[in-house]
Amino acid sequence: MSPDLVTRGPVRSAAELNAAIRALWTGPGGHPAVQLDDERRATYWRLLDELQQVERGDVATAA
């Protein structure tokens, strides 16, 4: 694996990332949010990218 593809440091599990993604879509009272604002949308894409890295195995977990 290329060192360029490896992220060092604390790594969230796929389950933690999925929970964070679901939480973004949950509005007040636990109802699904219809739209994400720009900040939440950016967070959503960062979480998806991190989740894809974990699923591909591109991330090395911290010792």
Secondary structure as UniProt FT lines:
FT   HELIX           3..5
FT   HELIX           14..24
FT   HELIX           28..30
FT   HELIX           38..56
//
